[in-house]
Amino acid sequence: MAEKRTELSDLGEFGLIDRIAEGIERQHSSSVLGIGDDAAVMDRGEEYSLLSTDMLVEGIHFDLSYAPIQHLGYKAVAVNVSDIAAMNGTPEQITVSLALSNRFSLEAIEALYAGIKAAAKDFKVDIVGGDTTASTSGLIISISVLGRVAKNEVVYRKGAGQNDILCATGDLGAAYIGLQVLEREKQTYLANPQMQPQLDKYQYIVQRQLKPVARMDIVHELKEAGVVPTSMIDISDGLASEVFHLSKHSQVAFALYEDQLPIDKQTYDTAVEFNLDPITAVLNGGEDYELLFTIKQEDHKKLEKHPDIHFIGHAQALDKGNLLVTKNGNRVPIKAQGWNHLAEK
């Protein structure tokens, strides 16, 4: 009798994580939170330590035919720092591990590290170690980040309550639409290597894809305003997907308002150019690395004049479901269709 075989694509990335987490027992009281949030949380006496790790794999997360390797180094650090920001913490150290094929020269690795060092300087983290090994399948970058947070300021995906206000930073959908531009230019080049890429009018959205910025500035500004979010996550897999994460962990649902979703004009115009729905790009694009968080109603006044924090919805009873309220007042169920790393291609 043949052994049962479950395809990873049937589980999906988060289903796989849930299965891996089954039966894992903590053996130290200092392990406050393990699998299931943006970072692990460890008790270090007067404060918590935060630990997170992310891996970028060539051909899955990036394409070196259009991603400058120096930008890639910067992005690899930024996506890790973003996880610490999502816990309302401060990053302090990173380790960098690389798997390299023999097609990479010393100069290429120095350029990669130039980007890593630039990000380390911008986000005020120390590079304290790592590992290198050979690879038969291109470049793999794995970075771990260690940070800290005061015990009374740590923010989880759980914690949102009914009527809390849902906030998003920056603008959304730009990284996804920037990726569409890069992929189009790549195909144009492959068809005719004499053609030069036409990227001048897309600089903002292309930059959002190639060199995202972790929103540590928002973490500092929330602290200055005296606001501790009730829940928080970074937007890596698309707004809709992250809303579902907050909903699952906080046991509330969310109503989002279409006319409040932040979208840059270049993102909007380029989406239309590509015959894509701009709102779909905002909901399901991913890789923006903005912050999505909830605040109590009484904290609204502290943030209402902040130019880069947008009030996009509110929490409601779980049985009402996660909804998008359109400009016409229709209430449409949200579907999470963001990036699934394990989906069959």
MIVOVO-670883 format. One line per field, with one value per residue: residue in one letter; x, z, y of N, C-alpha, C in turn. Coordinates in steps of 0.05 Angstrom, whole numbers, plus 5000, padded with zeros to 4 digits. Layout:
rest	A  ...;
n_u	X  ...;
n_w	Z  ...;
n_v	Y  ...;
ca_u	X  ...;
ca_w	Z  ...;
ca_v	Y  ...;
c_u	X  ...;
c_w	Z  ...;
c_v	Y  ...;
REM end
This chain:
rest	M  A  E  K  R  T  E  L  S  D  L  G  E  F  G  L  I  D  R  I  A  E  G  I  E  R  Q  H  S  S  S  V  L  G  I  G  D  D  A  A  V  M  D  R  G  E  E  Y  S  L  L  S  T  D  M  L  V  E  G  I  H  F  D  L  S  Y  A  P  I  Q  H  L  G  Y  K  A  V  A  V  N  V  S  D  I  A  A  M  N  G  T  P  E  Q  I  T  V  S  L  A  L  S  N  R  F  S  L  E  A  I  E  A  L  Y  A  G  I  K  A  A  A  K  D  F  K  V  D  I  V  G  G  D  T  T  A  S  T  S  G  L  I  I  S  I  S  V  L  G  R  V  A  K  N  E  V  V  Y  R  K  G  A  G  Q  N  D  I  L  C  A  T  G  D  L  G  A  A  Y  I  G  L  Q  V  L  E  R  E  K  Q  T  Y  L  A  N  P  Q  M  Q  P  Q  L  D  K  Y  Q  Y  I  V  Q  R  Q  L  K  P  V  A  R  M  D  I  V  H  E  L  K  E  A  G  V  V  P  T  S  M  I  D  I  S  D  G  L  A  S  E  V  F  H  L  S  K  H  S  Q  V  A  F  A  L  Y  E  D  Q  L  P  I  D  K  Q  T  Y  D  T  A  V  E  F  N  L  D  P  I  T  A  V  L  N  G  G  E  D  Y  E  L  L  F  T  I  K  Q  E  D  H  K  K  L  E  K  H  P  D  I  H  F  I  G  H  A  Q  A  L  D  K  G  N  L  L  V  T  K  N  G  N  R  V  P  I  K  A  Q  G  W  N  H  L  A  E  K;
n_u	5017  5012  5048  5016  5016  5023  5017  5058  5039  4985  4979  5000  5041  5031  5000  5036  5073  5041  5035  5088  5096  5066  5068  5117  5154  5167  5227  5249  5235  5245  5231  5184  5149  5143  5140  5097  5089  5115  5166  5206  5200  5238  5249  5288  5297  5292  5272  5248  5280  5282  5277  5287  5284  5299  5297  5324  5317  5348  5314  5266  5254  5280  5307  5365  5373  5350  5352  5394  5453  5473  5429  5399  5426  5415  5359  5353  5369  5332  5281  5285  5293  5244  5210  5224  5208  5153  5141  5143  5194  5266  5318  5383  5428  5453  5462  5493  5484  5508  5496  5532  5541  5591  5591  5593  5633  5687  5682  5627  5605  5627  5598  5546  5553  5563  5513  5488  5518  5505  5450  5453  5478  5438  5395  5416  5442  5486  5532  5546  5564  5559  5552  5582  5573  5577  5535  5492  5451  5448  5443  5434  5409  5410  5387  5391  5361  5370  5336  5307  5257  5216  5181  5129  5116  5117  5088  5040  5012  4964  4913  4883  4821  4748  4723  4772  4818  4841  4903  4948  5014  5050  5045  5010  5017  5054  5104  5090  5068  5113  5145  5118  5130  5186  5189  5163  5200  5243  5225  5220  5274  5295  5270  5292  5354  5379  5347  5338  5323  5262  5253  5249  5201  5180  5206  5195  5161  5191  5236  5211  5203  5255  5287  5265  5243  5249  5201  5223  5223  5170  5160  5191  5165  5114  5125  5143  5095  5067  5038  5019  5009  4953  4955  4998  5031  5077  5072  5081  5063  5019  4964  4912  4923  4953  4914  4881  4915  4919  4866  4857  4892  4876  4823  4782  4744  4754  4734  4749  4759  4750  4759  4796  4843  4913  4945  4995  5000  5032  5033  4978  4967  5002  4984  4934  4953  4974  4929  4909  4873  4877  4862  4862  4916  4934  4910  4930  4983  5035  5102  5111  5127  5107  5075  5021  4973  4934  4898  4874  4811  4816  4867  4868  4869  4921  4949  4924  4942  4987  5027  5037  5010  4953  4884  4849  4807  4767  4762  4716  4662  4679  4646  4624  4659  4715  4716  4711  4692  4663  4671  4619  4590  4580  4589  4640  4665  4732  4786  4844  4896  4949  5022  5041  5088  5093  5058  5036  5070;
n_w	5000  4982  5012  5044  5014  5023  4990  4992  4970  4977  5031  5037  5055  5108  5130  5131  5168  5214  5220  5229  5277  5312  5370  5388  5443  5495  5532  5565  5612  5597  5545  5517  5474  5416  5354  5308  5306  5286  5306  5351  5423  5480  5550  5584  5635  5655  5607  5541  5494  5423  5367  5300  5234  5164  5098  5033  4968  4907  4846  4870  4908  4886  4825  4792  4742  4738  4789  4824  4855  4900  4919  4933  4977  5013  5017  5039  5092  5108  5106  5148  5193  5191  5214  5268  5278  5273  5321  5354  5370  5378  5333  5340  5330  5274  5240  5182  5132  5076  5016  4961  4891  4842  4803  4823  4834  4873  4872  4863  4911  4946  4930  4944  4999  5008  5004  5046  5089  5085  5097  5149  5174  5165  5194  5243  5263  5285  5249  5266  5255  5220  5165  5111  5051  4998  4939  4895  4867  4856  4889  4958  5013  5081  5137  5205  5259  5318  5370  5417  5467  5511  5565  5573  5525  5483  5424  5396  5345  5364  5406  5388  5397  5393  5356  5356  5320  5254  5225  5174  5149  5105  5035  4993  4951  4915  4910  4886  4836  4817  4809  4766  4726  4722  4707  4657  4629  4629  4597  4549  4539  4533  4486  4451  4456  4445  4463  4510  4580  4599  4648  4672  4684  4723  4772  4828  4842  4825  4857  4905  4902  4894  4935  4991  5051  5120  5170  5217  5233  5244  5288  5327  5327  5344  5396  5415  5412  5452  5443  5444  5401  5396  5369  5318  5254  5200  5131  5088  5055  5030  5040  5051  5066  5114  5145  5154  5186  5233  5247  5257  5301  5338  5344  5324  5272  5212  5183  5124  5090  5025  5003  5038  5033  5025  4968  4921  4869  4824  4829  4823  4770  4739  4749  4723  4672  4663  4660  4709  4770  4814  4869  4879  4874  4919  4960  4953  4936  4964  4994  5009  5060  5098  5159  5193  5239  5300  5340  5402  5408  5436  5425  5377  5369  5381  5337  5292  5259  5236  5179  5153  5172  5163  5172  5162  5172  5218  5277  5286  5309  5306  5278  5238  5197  5152  5116  5057  5050  4998  4955  4940  4982  4986  5018  5016  5020  5041  5008  5019  4978  4972  4965  4961  4981  4972  4934  4875  4816;
n_v	4976  5043  5097  5151  5215  5282  5341  5398  5444  5439  5449  5501  5558  5578  5539  5497  5518  5517  5462  5445  5470  5441  5403  5421  5434  5479  5488  5523  5574  5625  5630  5665  5673  5634  5605  5638  5693  5758  5759  5719  5719  5731  5727  5772  5790  5853  5869  5848  5804  5802  5760  5745  5716  5714  5690  5698  5675  5662  5667  5655  5696  5739  5767  5768  5790  5838  5860  5900  5880  5905  5934  5890  5869  5910  5906  5855  5862  5901  5875  5840  5874  5899  5861  5864  5916  5908  5885  5927  5938  5950  5940  5909  5875  5836  5774  5747  5701  5666  5629  5610  5606  5586  5625  5675  5731  5758  5813  5819  5799  5836  5881  5865  5863  5916  5939  5913  5933  5987  5987  5968  6011  6051  6030  6024  5977  5925  5884  5821  5770  5706  5660  5624  5586  5536  5535  5502  5523  5578  5643  5649  5684  5690  5721  5736  5772  5808  5839  5886  5902  5940  5910  5928  5950  5916  5890  5847  5803  5789  5820  5863  5896  5899  5954  5980  6021  6011  6018  6039  6048  6093  6081  6033  5975  5992  5964  5916  5933  5958  5912  5889  5924  5917  5863  5866  5898  5864  5821  5849  5862  5810  5795  5831  5847  5896  5936  5987  5991  6021  6060  6108  6139  6108  6108  6113  6069  6026  6030  6020  5965  5944  5965  5967  6001  5991  6008  6036  6088  6100  6069  6095  6145  6132  6119  6169  6196  6172  6126  6059  6008  5963  5916  5889  5882  5870  5890  5845  5803  5823  5867  5845  5793  5802  5828  5784  5754  5786  5785  5730  5720  5759  5749  5781  5814  5854  5916  5947  6008  6027  6079  6099  6072  6075  6097  6109  6159  6145  6090  6078  6099  6068  6016  6019  6026  5975  5946  5929  5924  5976  5974  5920  5910  5938  5909  5856  5857  5857  5858  5911  5925  5960  5982  5952  5964  5966  6014  6041  6075  6123  6139  6161  6218  6231  6215  6235  6276  6259  6253  6205  6162  6125  6119  6064  6030  5991  5949  5895  5851  5782  5747  5779  5780  5793  5851  5893  5957  5988  6046  6057  6040  5986  5923  5880  5815  5803  5771  5734  5737  5740  5731  5663  5621  5567  5551  5515  5528;
ca_u	5000  5029  5046  5001  5033  5009  5032  5061  5022  4958  4980  5007  5063  5023  4991  5061  5084  5024  5041  5115  5095  5052  5084  5141  5151  5187  5242  5260  5215  5252  5219  5158  5134  5158  5129  5070  5088  5136  5192  5205  5203  5251  5250  5315  5296  5278  5260  5247  5295  5267  5294  5273  5302  5287  5315  5318  5328  5349  5294  5241  5249  5293  5318  5389  5374  5342  5356  5422  5461  5476  5402  5390  5438  5400  5332  5355  5369  5307  5258  5288  5288  5215  5198  5228  5190  5126  5137  5147  5220  5289  5338  5410  5449  5446  5481  5489  5494  5506  5503  5541  5551  5617  5589  5595  5660  5692  5670  5598  5600  5632  5576  5524  5558  5561  5485  5483  5530  5490  5426  5461  5482  5413  5377  5431  5447  5514  5536  5562  5573  5544  5564  5583  5575  5573  5508  5489  5426  5447  5449  5415  5416  5394  5395  5377  5363  5365  5328  5297  5233  5207  5159  5102  5113  5117  5062  5037  4990  4939  4910  4863  4794  4727  4723  4799  4822  4861  4921  4970  5034  5059  5026  5010  5014  5076  5125  5079  5067  5141  5154  5106  5147  5212  5184  5158  5225  5260  5216  5227  5302  5299  5261  5310  5376  5387  5328  5345  5300  5248  5245  5250  5176  5171  5227  5186  5151  5213  5252  5196  5207  5283  5301  5245  5253  5234  5190  5232  5216  5143  5162  5201  5145  5092  5135  5143  5067  5056  5019  5027  4988  4941  4965  5014  5044  5087  5057  5100  5049  4995  4947  4890  4935  4960  4889  4872  4932  4911  4839  4860  4906  4862  4796  4763  4745  4760  4722  4767  4745  4764  4768  4817  4868  4933  4958  5010  4990  5047  5023  4951  4968  5016  4965  4915  4968  4978  4902  4906  4857  4895  4855  4871  4945  4937  4902  4943  5009  5057  5130  5112  5141  5096  5065  4992  4969  4909  4901  4849  4797  4825  4894  4865  4877  4950  4961  4907  4956  5012  5024  5044  4994  4927  4863  4837  4785  4763  4756  4688  4658  4691  4626  4618  4677  4733  4702  4719  4669  4670  4663  4590  4578  4577  4607  4650  4684  4760  4800  4873  4907  4977  5042  5043  5114  5092  5038  5046  5074;
ca_w	5000  4979  5034  5039  5007  5024  4975  5007  4957  4989  5057  5037  5073  5136  5139  5137  5193  5235  5224  5241  5305  5329  5387  5397  5472  5506  5554  5581  5619  5584  5518  5522  5450  5395  5327  5305  5304  5269  5319  5377  5446  5502  5574  5592  5660  5654  5580  5524  5470  5399  5348  5275  5212  5138  5077  5005  4951  4879  4830  4885  4919  4870  4798  4788  4716  4742  4817  4830  4878  4923  4930  4944  5004  5030  5021  5057  5119  5113  5111  5175  5212  5191  5233  5295  5279  5276  5349  5368  5383  5366  5325  5349  5317  5254  5228  5153  5121  5047  5000  4936  4869  4833  4783  4836  4838  4898  4869  4867  4940  4959  4924  4961  5027  5009  5009  5074  5108  5083  5112  5177  5183  5166  5215  5268  5273  5282  5236  5287  5248  5199  5154  5082  5041  4970  4930  4867  4856  4857  4914  4981  5034  5105  5158  5231  5272  5347  5380  5445  5471  5539  5568  5572  5499  5462  5410  5382  5326  5381  5424  5378  5408  5377  5353  5352  5293  5238  5213  5156  5144  5078  5014  4988  4924  4898  4905  4867  4810  4808  4799  4740  4707  4718  4691  4629  4616  4626  4573  4526  4534  4523  4458  4436  4474  4438  4476  4536  4598  4602  4677  4683  4695  4744  4791  4855  4847  4821  4882  4927  4898  4896  4959  5011  5077  5144  5182  5245  5240  5255  5316  5344  5328  5361  5424  5422  5415  5475  5433  5441  5386  5410  5353  5296  5236  5176  5106  5069  5037  5020  5061  5058  5081  5140  5159  5164  5208  5257  5253  5269  5327  5357  5345  5315  5243  5205  5160  5111  5073  5000  4998  5057  5028  5014  4943  4908  4842  4805  4831  4811  4741  4726  4750  4702  4647  4660  4661  4735  4788  4834  4895  4881  4879  4947  4978  4950  4923  4981  4994  5015  5086  5115  5184  5196  5268  5312  5364  5416  5398  5450  5415  5350  5369  5382  5311  5269  5242  5226  5150  5141  5184  5151  5186  5139  5180  5247  5285  5293  5318  5288  5260  5216  5175  5143  5094  5045  5045  4974  4954  4937  5006  4986  5036  5000  5036  5032  5005  5021  4954  4970  4956  4974  4972  4966  4914  4850  4796;
ca_v	5000  5067  5116  5176  5237  5308  5361  5423  5465  5437  5462  5529  5565  5581  5512  5482  5528  5507  5433  5444  5480  5421  5385  5434  5441  5498  5477  5545  5593  5650  5631  5676  5668  5621  5607  5648  5722  5768  5752  5705  5736  5718  5743  5778  5805  5879  5873  5824  5802  5795  5746  5738  5709  5714  5679  5707  5655  5670  5653  5655  5722  5760  5760  5785  5802  5866  5869  5906  5863  5923  5938  5864  5868  5928  5895  5831  5872  5916  5857  5829  5896  5904  5842  5875  5940  5899  5878  5952  5936  5963  5920  5917  5859  5817  5755  5745  5676  5666  5606  5622  5589  5596  5646  5701  5740  5773  5840  5817  5796  5861  5898  5855  5872  5945  5944  5903  5952  6013  5983  5965  6038  6065  6019  6024  5950  5915  5858  5808  5743  5693  5636  5622  5559  5534  5530  5493  5535  5607  5657  5648  5702  5686  5740  5736  5798  5808  5865  5887  5918  5941  5891  5941  5962  5895  5888  5822  5802  5788  5843  5881  5893  5911  5983  5991  6033  5998  6038  6030  6069  6097  6074  6004  5966  6002  5944  5897  5945  5961  5886  5885  5941  5904  5838  5874  5907  5840  5807  5866  5858  5783  5795  5848  5857  5923  5954  5996  5991  6047  6060  6136  6148  6089  6107  6109  6042  6007  6032  6006  5937  5936  5974  5975  6012  5983  6033  6041  6116  6100  6058  6117  6166  6122  6122  6197  6204  6158  6106  6031  5995  5940  5894  5900  5864  5885  5882  5831  5785  5836  5878  5827  5770  5811  5832  5758  5746  5801  5775  5703  5721  5776  5740  5801  5818  5882  5929  5966  6027  6030  6106  6105  6057  6094  6088  6131  6164  6129  6062  6078  6103  6045  5993  6022  6021  5946  5935  5917  5939  5987  5965  5892  5912  5947  5887  5831  5859  5848  5868  5939  5928  5980  5971  5951  5962  5976  6031  6047  6100  6148  6147  6173  6246  6233  6209  6243  6295  6246  6252  6179  6141  6126  6104  6051  6013  5986  5921  5889  5824  5762  5735  5797  5775  5814  5863  5918  5975  6002  6074  6058  6030  5957  5909  5857  5798  5804  5746  5737  5724  5748  5712  5638  5611  5538  5545  5504  5549;
c_u	5018  5025  5031  5021  5016  5027  5034  5044  4993  4956  4983  5028  5054  5012  5015  5073  5068  5030  5068  5113  5081  5072  5111  5137  5174  5201  5254  5238  5220  5240  5189  5139  5151  5147  5102  5067  5111  5164  5186  5211  5215  5253  5280  5316  5280  5264  5260  5268  5277  5286  5277  5293  5286  5307  5305  5332  5326  5329  5267  5234  5262  5304  5341  5391  5365  5345  5385  5430  5465  5449  5392  5401  5422  5373  5333  5356  5343  5284  5260  5283  5258  5201  5201  5210  5162  5120  5140  5175  5241  5310  5366  5432  5437  5469  5473  5501  5488  5512  5508  5549  5577  5616  5592  5625  5663  5679  5640  5590  5606  5610  5551  5528  5558  5532  5477  5493  5514  5464  5432  5465  5456  5395  5391  5433  5476  5513  5555  5571  5556  5558  5564  5586  5571  5543  5509  5465  5425  5452  5426  5426  5398  5405  5378  5381  5355  5358  5318  5272  5226  5183  5131  5097  5113  5089  5062  5015  4963  4937  4890  4835  4773  4727  4751  4801  4845  4877  4941  4989  5039  5038  5030  5007  5037  5096  5115  5078  5095  5152  5142  5122  5173  5210  5179  5184  5244  5251  5222  5256  5308  5291  5280  5331  5386  5370  5339  5320  5288  5236  5242  5224  5165  5190  5217  5178  5172  5231  5238  5200  5236  5296  5281  5258  5236  5226  5197  5225  5188  5144  5171  5180  5121  5100  5135  5114  5053  5035  5032  5005  4978  4948  4980  5027  5056  5074  5077  5086  5024  4977  4926  4900  4941  4935  4879  4889  4923  4883  4841  4871  4890  4833  4776  4764  4749  4743  4742  4751  4761  4775  4789  4843  4889  4947  4971  5000  5005  5038  4996  4952  4981  4999  4945  4928  4971  4951  4898  4889  4875  4888  4863  4901  4950  4932  4920  4972  5032  5083  5131  5128  5133  5085  5034  4987  4942  4915  4874  4837  4809  4853  4892  4875  4907  4963  4947  4922  4982  5008  5027  5030  4965  4907  4846  4813  4782  4758  4727  4686  4667  4671  4617  4636  4694  4722  4716  4693  4677  4661  4633  4576  4572  4597  4615  4669  4712  4770  4829  4885  4936  4996  5042  5068  5113  5071  5051  5047  5064;
c_w	5000  5003  5025  5034  5007  5010  4992  4996  4968  5016  5056  5058  5103  5148  5147  5164  5217  5241  5237  5270  5323  5345  5396  5426  5480  5530  5572  5587  5606  5556  5521  5498  5428  5368  5327  5304  5287  5280  5344  5399  5469  5526  5582  5617  5658  5627  5565  5502  5447  5379  5324  5254  5186  5117  5050  4986  4921  4863  4843  4894  4903  4844  4793  4760  4717  4770  4821  4856  4903  4936  4944  4973  5023  5037  5041  5086  5126  5120  5139  5197  5214  5211  5262  5299  5285  5305  5367  5381  5367  5358  5334  5335  5295  5248  5199  5143  5091  5036  4972  4916  4858  4811  4796  4841  4865  4896  4873  4896  4955  4954  4941  4989  5030  5016  5037  5094  5108  5099  5142  5189  5186  5189  5242  5280  5268  5268  5254  5279  5225  5189  5123  5074  5011  4963  4901  4853  4859  4885  4934  5003  5058  5127  5182  5245  5301  5356  5408  5446  5501  5542  5565  5545  5476  5450  5393  5360  5341  5397  5414  5390  5390  5379  5353  5324  5279  5223  5195  5151  5114  5057  5006  4959  4906  4890  4884  4839  4799  4797  4771  4719  4701  4702  4662  4615  4611  4600  4547  4519  4522  4493  4440  4454  4468  4452  4504  4554  4600  4630  4688  4697  4717  4768  4819  4860  4843  4846  4905  4925  4904  4922  4979  5036  5100  5160  5211  5253  5253  5284  5335  5348  5345  5391  5433  5426  5439  5467  5431  5426  5402  5395  5330  5280  5213  5151  5086  5048  5025  5043  5070  5074  5110  5157  5170  5187  5234  5266  5268  5297  5347  5361  5342  5284  5237  5182  5150  5093  5048  4996  5018  5052  5014  4990  4929  4879  4821  4805  4817  4781  4727  4727  4728  4675  4641  4661  4687  4752  4811  4863  4900  4887  4908  4966  4977  4939  4940  4976  4998  5041  5101  5140  5184  5226  5276  5336  5377  5405  5410  5440  5388  5348  5369  5355  5287  5250  5230  5195  5138  5155  5175  5166  5166  5146  5210  5252  5292  5302  5297  5269  5238  5192  5167  5116  5083  5039  5021  4975  4950  4961  5007  5005  5024  5017  5024  5029  5005  4997  4950  4963  4974  4964  4963  4946  4889  4830  4769;
c_v	5025  5085  5141  5199  5263  5328  5386  5445  5463  5450  5492  5535  5565  5555  5495  5491  5517  5477  5430  5450  5460  5405  5397  5444  5459  5485  5498  5565  5620  5653  5639  5669  5656  5626  5620  5678  5732  5762  5735  5724  5721  5738  5747  5795  5830  5884  5847  5827  5793  5782  5738  5731  5707  5704  5690  5687  5664  5653  5651  5683  5745  5749  5779  5797  5831  5877  5875  5892  5880  5929  5913  5861  5886  5917  5871  5840  5885  5897  5844  5851  5902  5885  5852  5900  5931  5890  5903  5953  5952  5941  5929  5901  5842  5798  5751  5719  5675  5638  5616  5601  5602  5617  5674  5707  5753  5801  5840  5815  5822  5881  5891  5865  5902  5953  5935  5923  5979  6010  5981  5993  6053  6056  6015  5996  5942  5888  5843  5779  5732  5668  5638  5593  5559  5528  5521  5506  5565  5618  5654  5666  5697  5704  5736  5762  5795  5836  5864  5905  5918  5923  5903  5954  5941  5893  5862  5824  5800  5813  5863  5875  5906  5941  5996  6001  6019  6019  6025  6053  6070  6094  6045  5998  5973  5981  5924  5908  5950  5935  5881  5900  5926  5878  5845  5882  5883  5825  5823  5862  5830  5780  5810  5860  5885  5944  5962  5998  6020  6049  6088  6144  6130  6088  6100  6080  6021  6007  6018  5976  5929  5943  5985  5985  6003  6008  6036  6070  6117  6089  6079  6138  6157  6125  6151  6208  6191  6138  6079  6017  5970  5914  5905  5877  5880  5873  5871  5815  5797  5844  5858  5804  5778  5817  5805  5748  5760  5791  5748  5705  5738  5768  5763  5801  5847  5891  5950  5983  6033  6058  6115  6091  6075  6082  6112  6134  6148  6100  6059  6079  6079  6020  5995  6017  5991  5931  5919  5935  5950  5978  5936  5892  5920  5924  5863  5832  5848  5863  5898  5944  5953  5967  5973  5946  5973  5993  6034  6073  6125  6157  6160  6202  6249  6229  6221  6262  6284  6242  6225  6156  6145  6108  6090  6033  6011  5957  5918  5860  5804  5751  5753  5793  5799  5825  5888  5933  5992  6031  6078  6048  6001  5944  5882  5841  5800  5775  5751  5722  5733  5725  5687  5624  5582  5531  5533  5526  5540;
REM end
